[in-house]
């Protein structure tokens, strides 16, 4: 998958730098009848680094509690302010 394909796509793209089955399943469920792509591992990490510099699509979702640098969702989990399900559905996947 290249950047031009992501820019021109009407699909949602989930970038999963670290495997997280709960985020993956929630994304697939929330997609419903819409199209979506999941990119994982090193390729996802590279796209996240680029996305930090250049927001190439409004339909990119970063499926991580700690990435990109500065994201503090993990702190909300650690302190008990929010549970994992709420953060996944309302924050990470909230734009869908």
C-alpha positions, 0 to 999 in steps of 0.5 A: 500500500502506498501513500497515493493509494491511501490519499485517494481512498475512501476507505478507513485505514487502521495503522497498528504498530503493535498487535492489539486484537481488541482494537482490530476487532472493534475497528472491523465491527465499527466499519460495518458495510464500509471498506477498511484496511489494516496495516500492521507492524513495521509498515504501520510504524513507518506510515505513522512517522510520515503521518506525524509530519504530513497528514495525508488523509483524514481517514487514517486511524492510529490504533495505539495508546502510546504512538505517536509520540506524545499520545497519552492514552496509556496514562488514562488507562494506567490511572483508571480515568478511562477503561480500554473499551471506552478509549478504543471506541470513543477516542481511537475509533471516534472519527469513524 
